[in-house]
Amino acid sequence: MIEIQFQVEINASKERVWATLWEDQTFRDWANVIDEGTYMKGKMQEGNEIQYISSVNGYGVTSLIEKLTPNLFVLFRHSADTKESGQQEREREWTGGSESYSLTEENGVTTLIVIMDVPQELEELFHIRFPQAMERIKALAEKCNKI
């Protein structure tokens, strides 16, 4: 696995950015940029397991929410790679990796930092798609901020 990091400044409160990250409709919107049809299954609560699953191919990953401070930080520890919409395990591409989202706000501008472990063979793809997803998060949060 390779650790990669992304950062974006968003003209919205950390609460608005957090909601954009994890509310079902907006999550599906920005996560679709990374892997078509991605949705999240489970409740965002420290100690819970959640699943990221692609509705297109049924592949996904099961992750433990290791640390959660609402509106500020979440750390996922990937515990299993799955297929068949999360029903069966598959090759261990993501297992053991982590993914964190950190938010800090100053004067109405939130800085979102994402640090993740990715399989080496997917590093190039994530360097292309994840910045696009970050820009989508920014656009969604700033749009919702104006409503």
C-alpha positions as CSV (number, residue, x, y, z in Angstrom):
1,M,0.0,0.0,0.0
2,I,1.0,3.6,-0.7
3,E,-0.1,6.5,1.5
4,I,-1.4,9.5,-0.5
5,Q,-2.9,12.8,0.7
6,F,-5.3,15.3,-0.7
7,Q,-6.3,18.8,0.5
8,V,-8.9,21.3,-0.5
9,E,-10.2,24.6,0.9
10,I,-14.0,25.0,0.9
11,N,-16.0,28.2,1.5
12,A,-18.4,26.5,3.9
13,S,-18.6,25.6,7.6
14,K,-17.0,22.4,8.8
15,E,-20.6,21.2,9.7
16,R,-21.7,21.8,6.1
17,V,-18.6,20.0,4.7
18,W,-19.1,17.1,7.1
19,A,-22.7,16.7,6.0
20,T,-21.6,16.8,2.3
21,L,-19.1,14.0,3.0
22,W,-21.4,11.6,4.8
23,E,-25.1,12.3,4.0
24,D,-26.3,9.6,1.6
25,Q,-27.2,11.7,-1.4
26,T,-24.1,13.9,-1.5
27,F,-21.8,11.0,-0.6
28,R,-23.1,9.0,-3.6
29,D,-22.6,12.1,-5.8
30,W,-18.9,12.7,-5.0
31,A,-18.0,9.0,-4.4
32,N,-19.4,8.3,-7.9
33,V,-16.4,10.3,-9.3
34,I,-14.0,7.6,-7.8
35,D,-16.0,4.5,-8.5
36,E,-19.3,4.5,-10.3
37,G,-22.4,3.7,-8.2
38,T,-20.6,3.8,-4.9
39,Y,-22.8,4.0,-1.8
40,M,-22.1,3.6,1.9
41,K,-24.0,1.0,4.1
42,G,-24.0,1.3,7.9
43,K,-24.2,4.0,10.6
44,M,-21.4,6.5,11.1
45,Q,-20.6,5.8,14.7
46,E,-17.3,5.1,16.3
47,G,-16.8,1.3,16.7
48,N,-19.2,0.5,13.9
49,E,-18.4,-1.2,10.7
50,I,-19.5,0.4,7.4
51,Q,-19.3,-0.8,3.9
52,Y,-18.4,1.1,0.7
53,I,-20.0,-0.8,-2.2
54,S,-20.3,-0.2,-5.9
55,S,-23.8,-0.8,-7.1
56,V,-22.3,-1.3,-10.6
57,N,-19.9,-4.2,-10.0
58,G,-20.8,-5.2,-6.4
59,Y,-17.2,-4.8,-5.2
60,G,-16.4,-2.9,-2.0
61,V,-14.6,-2.7,1.3
62,T,-15.7,-3.2,4.9
63,S,-14.2,-0.7,7.3
64,L,-14.1,-0.2,11.0
65,I,-14.8,3.4,12.2
66,E,-11.8,3.5,14.5
67,K,-12.0,7.1,15.6
68,L,-14.9,9.6,15.0
69,T,-15.2,13.2,16.2
70,P,-18.2,14.6,14.3
71,N,-17.5,17.6,12.1
72,L,-13.7,17.2,12.7
73,F,-12.2,13.8,12.1
74,V,-12.9,10.2,11.1
75,L,-10.5,7.3,10.7
76,F,-11.6,4.2,8.8
77,R,-9.5,0.9,9.1
78,H,-10.3,-1.3,6.1
79,S,-10.9,-4.8,7.5
80,A,-12.1,-6.8,4.4
81,D,-12.4,-6.6,0.7
82,T,-15.8,-7.7,-0.5
83,K,-17.8,-8.7,-3.6
84,E,-21.4,-9.6,-4.3
85,S,-22.6,-6.3,-2.7
86,G,-20.6,-6.9,0.5
87,Q,-21.8,-10.5,1.0
88,Q,-18.5,-12.3,0.3
89,E,-14.8,-11.6,0.8
90,R,-12.5,-11.3,-2.2
91,E,-8.8,-10.8,-2.7
92,R,-7.2,-8.6,-0.1
93,E,-6.5,-5.4,-2.1
94,W,-7.5,-2.8,0.5
95,T,-7.6,-4.9,3.7
96,G,-5.4,-3.4,6.5
97,G,-5.3,0.1,4.9
98,S,-6.7,3.2,6.5
99,E,-8.5,6.3,5.3
100,S,-8.9,9.6,7.3
101,Y,-10.8,12.8,6.8
102,S,-9.8,15.9,8.8
103,L,-11.6,19.2,8.8
104,T,-10.5,22.5,10.3
105,E,-12.3,25.8,9.9
106,E,-11.1,29.4,10.0
107,N,-13.1,32.4,9.1
108,G,-15.8,30.4,7.3
109,V,-13.3,28.4,5.2
110,T,-12.9,24.7,5.9
111,T,-9.8,22.8,5.0
112,L,-10.4,19.2,4.2
113,I,-7.5,16.8,4.3
114,V,-7.8,13.2,3.3
115,I,-5.1,10.7,3.9
116,M,-5.5,7.2,2.6
117,D,-3.6,4.0,1.9
118,V,-4.2,2.7,-1.7
119,P,-2.9,-0.4,-3.4
120,Q,0.2,0.4,-5.4
121,E,-1.5,-0.6,-8.7
122,L,-4.3,2.0,-8.1
123,E,-2.1,4.9,-7.0
124,E,-2.1,6.6,-10.5
125,L,-5.9,6.2,-10.8
126,F,-6.5,7.8,-7.4
127,H,-4.1,10.6,-8.2
128,I,-6.5,11.4,-11.1
129,R,-9.9,10.7,-9.6
130,F,-9.6,11.8,-6.0
131,P,-8.7,15.4,-6.7
132,Q,-11.8,15.4,-9.0
133,A,-13.9,14.0,-6.1
134,M,-12.5,16.7,-3.8
135,E,-13.5,19.4,-6.2
136,R,-17.0,17.8,-6.3
137,I,-17.2,17.9,-2.5
138,K,-16.2,21.6,-2.6
139,A,-18.8,22.4,-5.2
140,L,-21.6,20.5,-3.3
141,A,-20.7,22.0,0.0
142,E,-20.5,25.6,-1.3
143,K,-23.7,25.2,-3.2
144,C,-25.6,23.9,-0.2
145,N,-24.0,26.7,1.9
146,K,-25.8,29.3,-0.3
147,I,-29.2,27.8,0.2
